[in-house]
Amino acid sequence: MPSLPELNELENILELGRRHLQVEVACEVDAGNRRFPVYQISLGNPDPGLPAIGFFGGIHGLERIGTHVLLHFLRGLITRLDWDKSLHHLLQEVRLVFMPLINPGGMWQGTRCNPHGVDLMRNAPINSTGRVPFLLGGHRISPRLPWYRGVEGSAMEIENQALCRVVSEELLSRTFSIAVDCHSGFGARDRIWFPHAHSAHPIAQLADIIALEELFEKTYPNNRYLFEPQSAQYCTHGDIWDYLYLQSEQDSSKVFLPLTLEMGSWLWVKKNPRQLFSRQGIFNPSVEHRLHRVLRRHAVWLDFMMRAACGYDSWLAKGASRCRFQERAIARWYRP
């Protein structure tokens, strides 16, 4: 029976890094006659007093590139641990968590949704406070249509339950944490989305978001990511990161920054229009050299985020400067 290449690569990486990694099966997913594990991988210092960053991918089965980017980054980290003393020192000060393949059933079937027909990014028990795009914003009409939320009142899908458990235990329990969720398929630019998706109301950590963006631009001035709230494009029901962010707000002494990397897949289609005739091609680079370029470019971003999480106390918006950051962010993202 054919195998899932991304899962094979992940398990090869787990074997390569077995001396350094803590690995658990967060849940198991049935997809027809196949059963797939959803792995939770951790490395670095488990001290709950230290910051943490979580890397997540494969929530949409069609968007394989998000999983590829994380596997490329994780393999590089494991390889560097054999010789890079500076990385060992860094990992004494930060906790890393990976869930690179959250929806293996959907990836196996070649669908955006999971094997139950549910879009995991529309499945959380949270409703938009404003108007959402028809279907795209999440619906309960039928699992045969894309962006299906699931049956009203039912528990979240098992993949989302596992994701929420990992985030709650490993990230929300800490004074500072970041989540990076890797997707593709929106526009001709690489975007970094932050909450809210269910509302156009600014989040409490808006000053920290713009401080992080300015830090990245100063550090890597030739890299271009467009930071924006997801609501600047459209609002949705059931966004899992909004749901987790609202949970984090219950403790104002802690900071949780959930970010979504939306890789601009229209760039790949523009350079190779034949990809339009393939469902996989719409969301993933099909030419090998372009795939390698994407992996290299976003590895820089992920490495920066890992280091920014470790050194958060040096750049987080504080005191009087926090008000200035907040004003700039409001002027940029929320004023007409």
C-alpha positions in Angstrom: 0.0 0.0 0.0 1.4 3.5 -0.8 2.8 5.5 2.0 2.6 9.1 3.0 6.0 10.7 2.0 5.8 13.5 4.5 5.1 11.1 7.4 8.0 8.9 6.3 10.3 11.9 6.3 9.1 13.0 9.7 9.8 9.6 11.1 13.2 9.5 9.6 13.9 12.8 11.3 12.7 11.5 14.6 15.1 8.5 14.3 17.9 10.9 13.4 17.3 13.1 16.4 16.3 10.4 18.9 19.0 11.5 21.4 17.7 15.0 21.5 13.9 14.9 21.0 11.0 14.1 23.2 8.4 12.5 21.0 4.7 11.6 21.8 1.8 10.6 19.7 -0.7 13.4 20.4 -3.5 11.4 18.7 -4.2 8.9 16.0 -6.4 9.6 12.9 -8.4 7.1 10.8 -8.5 7.7 7.1 -10.4 4.8 5.5 -8.3 1.7 6.0 -5.3 3.6 7.2 -4.4 4.9 10.7 -2.0 7.8 11.0 -0.2 9.2 14.1 -0.1 12.9 14.8 3.3 13.5 16.4 4.2 16.0 19.1 7.9 16.7 19.2 9.8 18.8 21.8 13.3 19.8 22.4 15.1 22.4 24.5 14.7 23.3 28.1 11.4 22.1 29.7 11.7 24.6 32.6 8.2 26.2 32.7 9.8 29.5 33.6 11.4 29.8 30.2 9.8 31.0 26.9 8.6 28.6 24.3 7.7 28.6 20.6 5.5 26.1 18.8 5.8 25.3 15.1 2.7 23.8 13.4 1.8 22.7 9.9 -0.3 20.4 7.8 -3.6 21.6 9.2 -4.9 21.7 5.6 -4.1 18.4 3.8 -3.7 20.1 0.4 -1.1 22.6 1.7 1.9 20.2 1.9 4.4 23.0 1.6 3.8 24.1 5.2 4.8 20.6 6.4 7.8 20.6 4.1 9.1 23.9 5.4 8.9 22.6 9.0 10.5 19.3 8.2 13.3 21.1 6.4 13.8 23.4 9.5 13.6 20.6 12.0 16.1 18.4 10.1 18.5 21.3 10.0 18.3 21.8 13.7 18.9 18.1 14.4 21.9 18.0 12.2 23.4 21.2 13.7 23.1 19.7 17.2 26.0 17.4 16.3 28.4 20.4 16.0 26.8 23.7 16.8 27.6 24.7 20.3 25.7 28.0 20.0 22.5 26.1 19.3 23.0 23.9 22.4 23.4 27.1 24.4 20.2 28.6 22.8 18.2 25.5 23.7 19.1 25.9 27.3 17.0 29.1 27.3 14.0 28.2 25.2 11.5 25.3 24.6 10.7 24.2 21.0 7.5 22.3 20.2 6.7 20.9 16.7 3.5 19.4 15.2 4.5 19.4 11.5 1.7 17.2 10.3 -1.6 17.8 12.1 -3.9 16.5 9.4 -2.2 13.4 7.9 -5.6 11.9 6.9 -6.4 15.0 4.8 -2.9 14.9 3.3 -3.3 11.2 2.5 -6.6 11.9 0.8 -5.5 15.0 -0.9 -8.1 17.3 0.6 -8.1 20.5 2.6 -10.3 19.0 5.2 -9.8 16.1 7.5 -11.2 12.6 6.8 -14.5 13.6 8.3 -14.9 16.5 5.8 -14.2 19.2 8.5 -11.9 22.1 7.9 -9.8 22.3 11.0 -9.4 26.0 10.7 -13.2 26.5 10.9 -13.8 23.9 13.6 -13.3 25.8 16.9 -16.3 26.8 19.0 -16.1 30.5 18.2 -18.3 32.6 15.9 -17.5 35.7 14.0 -18.9 39.0 15.4 -19.3 40.3 11.9 -20.2 39.3 8.4 -18.2 36.5 6.8 -17.8 35.5 3.2 -20.2 32.9 2.0 -18.8 29.4 2.5 -15.2 30.7 2.9 -16.0 32.1 6.3 -17.1 28.7 7.6 -20.5 27.0 7.3 -22.5 24.0 8.5 -24.3 23.2 5.2 -22.5 20.0 4.2 -19.1 18.3 4.6 -19.1 17.9 0.8 -18.5 21.7 0.5 -15.2 23.2 1.4 -14.7 25.2 4.7 -17.3 23.0 6.6 -17.2 23.6 10.3 -18.7 20.4 11.6 -22.0 19.6 13.3 -23.1 22.4 15.6 -22.6 21.6 19.3 -20.3 18.6 18.6 -16.8 18.4 20.1 -13.9 19.6 18.1 -12.2 17.1 15.7 -9.6 14.9 17.3 -6.8 16.7 15.5 -7.8 20.0 17.0 -8.3 18.6 20.4 -4.7 17.3 20.3 -3.5 20.7 19.0 -5.3 22.6 21.8 -3.9 20.2 24.4 -0.3 20.6 23.2 -0.7 24.4 23.0 -2.3 24.6 26.5 0.4 22.5 28.1 3.5 23.7 26.4 2.8 27.3 25.4 -0.1 28.9 27.4 1.4 27.8 30.7 4.5 30.0 30.2 5.1 33.7 30.7 5.9 34.2 27.0 5.2 32.0 24.0 4.7 32.2 20.2 3.0 29.8 17.8 3.8 29.8 14.1 1.4 27.9 11.9 2.5 27.4 8.3 0.0 27.5 5.4 -0.1 28.4 1.7 -2.5 29.7 -0.8 -3.2 33.3 -0.2 -2.2 36.0 -2.7 1.1 36.9 -4.4 2.9 37.9 -1.2 4.1 36.0 1.9 2.0 37.2 4.8 2.2 36.9 8.5 -1.3 36.9 9.9 -2.2 37.5 13.5 -5.6 37.5 15.4 -8.3 38.2 15.2 -10.0 36.2 12.4 -13.4 36.4 14.0 -13.4 40.1 14.7 -11.9 43.3 13.4 -11.2 44.4 17.0 -7.4 44.9 17.8 -5.8 42.4 20.1 -4.2 43.4 23.4 -0.7 42.4 22.2 -0.8 44.6 19.1 2.2 46.6 20.4 4.2 43.4 20.6 3.3 42.3 17.1 4.5 45.5 15.5 7.7 45.5 17.7 8.4 42.0 16.5 7.8 43.0 12.9 10.2 46.0 13.2 12.8 43.8 14.8 12.6 41.4 11.9 12.9 44.2 9.3 16.0 45.6 11.1 17.6 42.2 11.3 16.7 41.0 7.8 16.0 44.2 5.7 15.9 42.3 2.4 13.2 39.9 3.4 9.7 41.0 2.8 6.7 39.6 4.8 3.4 41.5 4.9 2.2 41.6 8.6 -1.5 42.1 9.0 -4.5 41.0 11.1 -6.4 38.2 9.3 -9.5 40.4 9.6 -7.9 42.8 7.2 -8.7 40.3 4.4 -11.8 38.5 5.7 -13.4 37.2 8.9 -14.1 33.6 9.6 -16.0 31.4 12.1 -14.2 28.7 14.1 -10.6 29.9 13.8 -8.5 27.7 16.1 -5.9 30.4 16.9 -8.5 32.9 17.8 -9.9 30.3 20.2 -6.6 29.6 21.8 -5.6 33.3 21.9 -8.9 34.1 23.8 -8.0 31.4 26.3 -4.6 33.0 26.8 -6.2 36.4 27.6 -7.6 34.9 30.8 -4.2 35.4 32.4 -3.0 39.0 31.7 0.4 38.2 33.2 1.3 36.0 30.2 1.9 36.8 26.5 0.9 34.5 23.7 1.5 35.5 20.1 -0.1 33.1 17.5 1.1 33.9 14.0 0.1 32.3 10.7 2.6 32.2 7.8 0.6 32.3 4.6 2.9 31.6 1.8 1.9 33.4 -1.4 1.1 30.5 -3.7 0.0 32.7 -6.5 3.7 33.5 -7.1 4.3 29.8 -8.0 1.3 29.7 -10.3 2.3 32.9 -12.0 5.7 31.5 -12.9 4.2 28.1 -13.9 0.6 28.6 -15.0 0.2 24.9 -15.7 -0.1 24.4 -11.9 -3.6 25.8 -12.2 -4.7 22.4 -13.6 -3.6 20.6 -10.5 -5.2 20.8 -7.0 -1.8 20.2 -5.5 -0.2 22.8 -7.8 -2.5 25.6 -6.7 -1.1 25.4 -3.2 2.5 24.0 -3.6 5.5 24.8 -5.8 5.8 22.0 -8.3 9.3 22.9 -9.8 12.1 21.5 -7.7 14.4 24.6 -7.7 11.4 26.7 -6.7 10.6 24.3 -3.8 14.2 24.6 -2.6 14.1 28.4 -2.7 10.9 28.4 -0.6 12.4 26.1 2.0 15.5 28.2 2.3 13.7 31.5 2.5 11.3 30.5 5.3 14.0 28.7 7.2 15.4 32.1 7.9 12.1 33.3 9.2 11.7 30.3 11.5 15.2 30.6 12.8 14.6 34.3 13.6 11.3 33.4 15.4 13.1 30.8 17.5 15.7 33.4 18.5 13.1 36.1 19.1 11.2 33.8 21.4 14.4 33.1 23.4 15.3 36.8 23.7 11.8 38.2 24.0 12.6 40.3 27.1 14.9 42.4 25.0 12.4 43.5 22.4 8.9 43.1 23.9 7.1 46.5 24.1 7.2 47.9 27.6 6.6 51.1 29.5 6.1 54.3 27.6 7.3 52.8 24.4 4.4 50.4 24.5 1.9 53.2 23.9 3.9 54.5 21.0 4.0 51.0 19.4 0.3 50.6 20.0 -0.4 54.0 18.3 1.7 53.1 15.3 0.0 49.7 15.0 -3.6 51.2 15.2 -2.7 53.8 12.6 -1.3 51.2 10.3 -3.8 48.3 10.5 -7.1 49.7 11.9 -7.6 53.2 10.5 -9.2 53.7 7.1 
